[in-house]
């Protein structure tokens, strides 16, 4: 359904047209670097969030009137990028902080807290094949999800060589991922490891563009088990953040949505944090980004 060679161009073209017609409403920020343990965290301070807060208030009123209100059904046509698969479509993130931030949503309603499926990973793999980016999933409200309708997200990565394009990858150089070989779970030898330098529970595994969606799904279940999230009767095992690139997939269980007043979603665990004002920035510097992530994750015992 999707011409992979055209997806990146379609994202850029749709972003340009949606910005012109007002469908896309960027959130202005100022970025500052906060370094800890060799990780150069990118911290963005909101300079204007009025439009998003206004939209949230409007949504709350709509939800009170209609508990089944869903901004993705129907979605705004001006934000539509492409059909990804028979089960998923690609939209622009209306209130973007990062340019060309896209959403990979299910065509029909599924709960954000439901388990990820073969179709979800097929859509993610298709998108990552077309766009070299960071895909992520906020598994539940505690993990930073703001909408009930199931959606993965992706931000493109800068074409920088010989430098971590994702701040947290600085620590991944300490991990040794052997080449994937045939045999074992899902048709390849699965290697689950822990990034031991991080003070919160996590599990990481290598992937690559040749792995099938079924193999990624098998990896996903193993990652859940590795961080102590047990699945019972196919129900949501608990809040977590999932991050994936063309090279690796990372799982972090969550204990709370925020610490003090600072909220954290998947991007925080990639090394990209968002604060609302200078007071929150000072708090973040005082406690340190890793302590913040430990507080909202699950501390290593």
Buried (B, 14 or more C-beta within 10 A) or exposed (E): EBEEEEBBEBBBEBBEEBBEEEBBBBBEBEEBEBEBEEBEBBBBBBEEBEBBEEBEEEBEEEEEEEEEBBBBEEBBEBBBBBEBBEBBBBBBBBBBBBEBBBBBBBBEEBEBBBBBBBBBBBBBBBBBEBBBBBBBBBBBBBBBBBBBBBBBBBBBBEEEEEEBBBBBBBBBEEBEBEEBEEEEEBBBEBBBBBBEBBBBBBBBBBBEEEBBBEBBBBBBBBBBBBBEBEEEEEEBBBBBBBBBBBEBBBBBBBBBBEBEEBBBBBBBBBBBBBBEEEEBBEBBBEBBBBBBBBBBBBEEE
